[in-house]
Amino acid sequence: MWKCRSAILSLILFAATHPAGAQTGTTDTALQDLPARWNLQDCLDFAIKNNITINTFRLQQASAQQDLLGAKAAMEPDLAGAASGYLTYRKQVNGSGSYGGRKVTENGNYSLNSSIIVYQGGYLRNNIREKQLLTQTAGLDILQQENDLTLNVTQAFLNILLARENIIYLQDLVNTSGEQVKQAQQKYDVGTIALKDLVQLQAQNANDKYSLVTAQNTHRQNIISLKQLLQLPSAVDQVIERLSLQRVATLLIAKLSRGYRQRVAIAQALLGKPKLLVLDEPTNGLDPRQIIEVRELIRSLAAELSILVTSHILAEIERVAHRVAILLDGKLLTVHTLSGQQHVRVRIRGGDEAMVRTALQALHDASVADADPIRGVYLLDGVASPADAVRVLVQAGLAVEEAGTTSSGLEQLFLRLTEGAHA
């Protein structure tokens, strides 16, 4: 029994090593391509590519081009052909009344027809001109919509920049008026200014704060206006896509499985666009498939933000973390970086660490990464296989009871650091 609950805290620091495409489920391509930080060119490119009205005009242009091809084809001669063939197989009767040879007869019908409209009152040429005009009109509609959208997006983007600068200015103004209020308060306390002067400065500071809040609201409204122009999906829609919750989006949480409840909890946390996500026992109570899905989800999210995971399952920590911090009784025991390399783990009966190190000199680049001489457990680096370690240790007269591989030595580190924490 442990004296109290101990926790493994793993801080995931990797970034581009696990791209977003590694996440579970399918994600809309448009959502995958959204930039983390938008500039004006990003806004214009996204708007022109994804605007519904522009895409409608593009479809109309494509339809008009097909109609134009059809109108031009009407000027060309048409050609139709038909063919049919028959084979007849029968036995022939000879003069004696018995069947003699066999005969195969072949016949068929073949036809080829062609026609061309020579004159139809100028209808065909006028029809082509009409389709050409419709195609040009569709192209001009696209250009007009793109120009209008470019102006609107640019104006909205500039409004955001202006509102941001206004916020900075008003923040400085609030700080200045706040300092004036403090100075006036000190002067009033010593009797060098009247109360009305202090109240006037306090009123000015309150008015500056009101202006700052108004500017902040204007900034948020301008961002919303730009999002509407870009026709961006809502944050809720993005999170639903990201966590593959489309199938259960209309269900009550009480009706969801434990795995989906875990996803919904993570989705709620992601709505605030945090820089740090804290997950407490994220795989607790999940079946093997759900554990794999949560593991892949953590890896994909780690490409965008830092994740802090608390867990007692060392194997899961080794699969997703780069650094771990081990806590016991509220005290930090160590912060350990997981190398991801394979170690050879051996357990020896008798012998000391010096004998093990001496035996390993027979192997090139072999060394002891971690040692627990009391339990006789050693983690070895630079050893190609457990068989190589067993060979040199036995040759040195050491009794090897167990040999195998381990990924990071986290279990051994945990056991060694918490050795004295038994009841």
C-alpha positions in Angstrom: 0.0 0.0 0.0 1.2 3.5 -0.8 1.0 6.1 2.0 -1.0 8.4 -0.3 -1.9 8.7 -4.0 1.1 9.3 -6.2 0.7 10.8 -9.6 2.7 10.8 -12.9 2.5 14.2 -14.6 3.6 14.2 -18.3 4.2 17.4 -20.2 4.0 16.8 -23.9 6.4 19.2 -25.7 6.6 17.8 -29.2 5.3 20.0 -32.0 5.7 19.0 -35.7 6.6 15.4 -35.0 2.9 14.5 -34.9 1.0 16.3 -37.7 -2.7 17.0 -37.5 -3.4 14.3 -40.0 -2.7 11.7 -37.3 -5.9 12.5 -35.5 -8.7 9.9 -35.3 -11.6 10.2 -37.7 -11.9 12.3 -40.8 -11.7 16.1 -40.7 -12.9 18.6 -43.3 -10.1 19.7 -45.6 -11.1 23.3 -45.3 -10.8 23.1 -41.5 -7.3 21.4 -41.8 -6.1 24.3 -44.0 -7.1 27.1 -41.6 -4.0 29.1 -40.6 -3.3 29.5 -36.9 -2.7 33.2 -37.3 -4.5 35.1 -40.1 -3.0 37.9 -42.2 -4.8 39.9 -44.9 -3.6 37.7 -47.7 -4.8 34.6 -45.8 -8.2 36.2 -45.4 -8.5 37.1 -49.1 -7.3 33.7 -50.3 -9.7 31.9 -48.1 -12.7 34.1 -48.9 -12.2 33.9 -52.7 -11.7 30.2 -52.6 -14.6 29.3 -50.2 -17.2 32.0 -50.7 -20.6 30.4 -51.5 -21.7 33.1 -53.9 -18.4 33.0 -55.9 -18.5 29.2 -56.0 -22.1 29.5 -57.3 -21.0 31.8 -60.1 -18.2 29.4 -60.9 -20.7 26.6 -61.3 -22.8 28.8 -63.5 -19.7 29.6 -65.6 -18.9 25.9 -66.0 -22.5 25.2 -67.0 -22.4 28.0 -69.5 -19.2 26.6 -71.0 -20.8 23.2 -71.4 -23.8 24.8 -73.1 -21.5 26.7 -75.4 -19.8 23.4 -76.4 -23.2 21.9 -77.1 -24.2 24.9 -79.3 -20.9 24.6 -81.3 -21.5 20.9 -81.7 -24.8 21.5 -83.3 -22.9 23.1 -86.3 -21.1 19.9 -86.9 -22.5 17.0 -88.9 -23.8 14.0 -87.0 -22.9 10.5 -87.8 -24.8 7.4 -86.8 -24.1 3.8 -87.6 -25.8 0.5 -87.1 -24.7 -3.1 -87.6 -26.3 -6.5 -87.1 -25.1 -9.9 -88.1 -26.4 -13.5 -88.0 -24.7 -16.9 -88.2 -26.6 -20.0 -89.2 -25.3 -23.5 -88.6 -27.0 -26.5 -90.0 -26.4 -30.0 -91.3 -26.9 -30.8 -95.0 -28.8 -33.8 -96.3 -27.1 -35.8 -99.0 -28.6 -37.8 -101.8 -29.1 -40.9 -99.7 -31.2 -39.1 -97.2 -28.6 -39.0 -94.5 -26.9 -36.0 -93.1 -23.7 -35.2 -94.7 -21.6 -32.1 -94.3 -22.3 -29.1 -92.2 -22.8 -25.6 -93.5 -22.5 -22.2 -91.8 -24.2 -19.3 -93.5 -23.6 -15.6 -92.5 -25.7 -12.6 -93.2 -26.1 -9.2 -91.7 -27.3 -5.6 -92.1 -25.0 -2.6 -91.9 -25.9 1.1 -92.2 -24.2 4.4 -91.8 -26.1 7.7 -91.7 -24.9 11.3 -91.6 -26.8 14.6 -91.5 -25.9 18.2 -91.3 -28.1 21.3 -90.9 -27.3 23.6 -93.8 -29.5 26.5 -92.8 -31.9 27.3 -90.0 -32.5 31.0 -90.3 -29.3 31.9 -88.4 -30.5 30.1 -85.2 -27.3 28.1 -84.7 -24.9 31.0 -85.0 -27.1 33.2 -82.8 -27.3 30.4 -80.2 -23.5 30.2 -80.1 -23.3 33.9 -79.6 -25.8 33.7 -76.8 -23.9 31.0 -75.0 -20.7 32.9 -75.4 -22.3 36.0 -73.9 -23.6 33.9 -71.0 -20.1 32.5 -70.4 -18.6 35.9 -70.4 -21.4 37.2 -68.1 -20.7 34.4 -65.6 -16.9 35.2 -65.7 -17.7 38.9 -65.1 -20.0 38.0 -62.2 -17.1 36.1 -60.6 -14.7 39.1 -61.0 -17.3 41.5 -59.6 -18.0 39.3 -56.6 -14.3 38.8 -56.0 -13.6 42.5 -56.2 -16.5 43.3 -53.8 -15.4 40.6 -51.4 -11.8 41.8 -51.6 -12.9 45.4 -50.7 -15.2 44.2 -47.8 -12.6 41.8 -46.4 -9.9 44.5 -46.6 -12.1 47.0 -44.9 -13.0 44.6 -42.1 -9.4 43.6 -41.6 -8.3 47.2 -41.4 -11.1 47.9 -38.9 -9.7 45.2 -36.7 -6.2 46.7 -36.9 -7.6 50.1 -36.2 -9.6 48.8 -33.2 -6.5 47.1 -31.9 -4.5 50.3 -32.1 -7.3 52.1 -30.4 -7.3 49.6 -27.6 -3.6 50.1 -27.1 -4.1 53.9 -27.0 -7.0 53.7 -24.6 -5.1 51.3 -22.4 -2.3 53.8 -22.1 -4.8 56.5 -21.4 -6.4 54.4 -18.6 -3.0 53.8 -17.1 -2.2 57.5 -17.2 -5.5 58.6 -15.7 -5.1 55.9 -13.1 -1.7 57.3 -12.0 -3.2 60.8 -11.9 -5.9 59.5 -9.6 -3.3 58.0 -7.3 -1.3 61.2 -7.2 -4.5 63.2 -6.7 -5.5 60.9 -3.8 -2.1 61.5 -2.1 -2.5 65.2 -2.6 -6.0 65.1 -1.2 -4.9 63.1 1.8 -2.4 65.9 2.7 -4.9 68.6 1.9 -3.3 70.2 -1.2 -6.3 69.8 -3.5 -10.0 69.9 -3.1 -12.3 66.9 -3.2 -13.9 68.0 -6.4 -10.6 67.9 -8.2 -10.1 64.3 -7.0 -13.6 63.4 -8.1 -13.1 64.9 -11.5 -10.0 62.8 -12.1 -11.8 59.7 -10.8 -14.6 60.4 -13.2 -12.1 60.9 -16.1 -10.5 57.6 -15.2 -13.9 55.9 -15.2 -14.8 57.4 -18.5 -11.4 56.2 -20.0 -12.2 52.7 -18.7 -15.6 52.8 -20.3 -14.0 53.9 -23.6 -11.5 51.0 -23.3 -14.3 48.5 -22.8 -16.2 50.0 -25.8 -13.1 49.7 -27.9 -12.6 46.1 -26.9 -16.2 45.3 -27.8 -15.8 47.0 -31.1 -12.7 44.9 -31.7 -14.6 41.7 -31.0 -17.5 42.8 -33.3 -15.1 43.6 -36.1 -13.6 40.1 -35.7 -17.1 38.6 -35.9 -17.9 40.7 -39.0 -14.7 39.4 -40.7 -15.6 35.8 -39.8 -19.0 36.3 -41.3 -17.5 37.7 -44.5 -15.1 34.7 -44.6 -18.0 32.4 -43.9 -15.9 30.5 -41.4 -17.4 27.6 -39.5 -18.3 28.3 -35.9 -15.9 27.2 -33.1 -18.4 24.5 -32.1 -18.5 23.2 -35.7 -14.7 23.1 -35.9 -14.4 21.2 -32.6 -17.1 18.7 -33.6 -15.2 18.1 -36.9 -11.8 17.9 -35.1 -13.0 15.3 -32.5 -15.2 13.4 -34.9 -18.4 14.0 -32.9 -20.7 14.5 -35.9 -22.5 11.2 -35.3 -23.4 12.0 -31.7 -23.7 15.8 -31.9 -27.5 15.8 -31.4 -27.5 13.3 -28.5 -27.5 14.1 -24.8 -24.3 13.6 -22.9 -26.0 11.1 -20.6 -26.6 8.8 -23.5 -23.0 8.8 -24.7 -20.4 6.1 -24.1 -17.5 6.8 -21.7 -15.2 7.3 -24.7 -17.5 9.9 -26.3 -17.9 11.6 -23.0 -14.2 12.0 -22.8 -14.2 13.6 -26.3 -17.0 16.0 -25.4 -15.0 17.1 -22.3 -12.0 17.7 -24.4 -14.1 19.6 -27.0 -15.5 21.9 -24.3 -11.9 22.7 -23.2 -10.8 23.4 -26.8 -13.6 25.9 -27.4 -11.6 28.5 -25.4 -8.6 28.0 -27.6 -6.2 27.2 -24.6 -2.5 27.2 -24.9 -2.3 24.5 -22.2 -4.7 21.5 -22.0 -4.8 19.5 -18.7 -6.1 15.9 -18.9 -6.6 13.9 -15.8 -6.5 10.1 -16.4 -7.8 10.5 -20.0 -7.8 6.7 -20.7 -9.3 5.6 -17.4 -12.2 3.2 -17.9 -11.9 3.1 -21.7 -11.8 -0.1 -23.8 -8.7 -0.8 -25.9 -10.1 0.9 -29.1 -11.1 4.0 -27.2 -7.6 4.1 -25.5 -6.0 4.1 -28.9 -8.3 6.9 -30.2 -7.6 9.1 -27.2 -3.9 8.4 -27.5 -3.9 9.5 -31.2 -6.0 12.5 -30.3 -3.5 13.7 -27.7 -0.7 13.3 -30.3 -2.6 15.4 -32.9 -3.5 18.1 -30.4 0.1 18.3 -29.2 1.0 19.7 -32.6 -0.9 22.9 -31.6 -0.7 23.3 -27.9 1.0 22.0 -24.8 -0.8 19.2 -23.0 -0.4 18.2 -19.3 -1.5 14.6 -18.6 -1.9 13.0 -15.1 -1.9 9.2 -15.1 -0.8 6.1 -13.2 -0.5 4.1 -16.4 3.2 4.2 -17.2 2.9 2.5 -20.5 0.5 5.1 -21.8 2.8 7.9 -20.6 5.7 6.3 -22.5 3.6 6.3 -25.7 2.7 10.0 -25.8 5.0 12.0 -23.6 8.4 13.5 -24.1 8.9 14.7 -20.5 7.6 13.3 -17.2 7.5 14.7 -13.7 7.0 12.3 -10.8 5.2 13.5 -7.7 4.8 11.7 -4.4 3.0 13.0 -1.3 2.8 16.4 -3.0 6.5 16.6 -3.6 8.3 16.7 -7.0 10.7 13.8 -7.1 12.2 14.3 -10.6 11.6 15.7 -14.1 12.7 13.1 -16.6 13.1 13.3 -20.4 12.0 10.2 -22.3 14.5 9.4 -25.0 12.3 7.0 -26.9 15.3 4.7 -27.3 15.2 0.9 -26.5 17.1 -0.2 -23.4 18.1 -3.7 -22.3 16.8 -4.5 -18.9 18.6 -7.3 -16.9 18.1 -8.6 -13.4 21.1 -10.2 -11.7 21.3 -12.3 -8.6 24.3 -11.2 -6.5 27.1 -9.2 -7.8 27.5 -5.4 -7.6 27.3 -2.5 -10.0 31.1 -2.4 -10.5 31.1 -6.0 -11.7 28.3 -5.2 -14.2 30.2 -2.2 -15.6 33.4 -4.1 -15.9 31.6 -6.9 -17.8 30.0 -4.5 -20.2 33.4 -3.3 -21.3 33.5 -6.3 -23.6 30.8 -4.6 -25.7 31.6 -1.5 -27.6 29.7 1.7 -26.4 27.7 -0.3 -23.8 27.0 1.5 -20.5 24.7 1.4 -17.5 21.8 3.9 -18.0 20.2 3.2 -14.6 20.9 0.9 -11.8 19.1 -0.5 -8.7 21.8 -2.7 -7.1 19.5 -3.6 -4.2 17.0 -5.3 -6.5 19.8 -6.3 -9.0 18.1 -4.5 -11.9 20.1 -2.6 -14.5 19.1 -0.7 -17.6 21.8 -0.9 -20.3 22.5 1.5 -23.2 24.4 0.7 -26.3 23.6 -3.0 -26.2 22.2 -4.5 -29.5 20.1 -7.2 -27.9 19.4 -8.9 -24.5 21.4 -11.9 -25.8 24.5 -9.9 -26.1 24.1 -8.6 -22.5 23.5 -12.1 -21.1 26.5 -13.5 -22.9 29.1 -11.0 -21.5 27.5 -11.0 -18.0 27.5 -14.8 -17.8 31.1 -14.9 -19.1 32.0 -12.5 -16.2 30.5 -15.0 -13.7 27.3 -13.1 -13.0 24.0 -15.0 -12.6 21.4 -13.4 -14.9 17.8 -14.2 -13.8 16.0 -12.0 -16.4 16.7 -10.1 -19.6 14.6 -8.1 -21.9 14.0 -4.7 -23.5 12.2 -1.7 -22.2 11.4 1.6 -24.1 12.3 4.3 -21.6 13.1 3.0 -18.2 10.2 5.0 -16.7 8.9 2.0 -14.7 12.3 1.4 -13.2 12.8 5.0 -12.4 9.4 5.2 -10.8 10.0 2.2 -8.6 13.4 3.3 -7.5 12.2 6.8 -6.6 9.2 5.6 -4.6 10.9 2.6 -3.0 10.4 3.9 0.5 6.8 4.9 0.2 5.2 1.6 1.4 3.0 1.5 4.5 
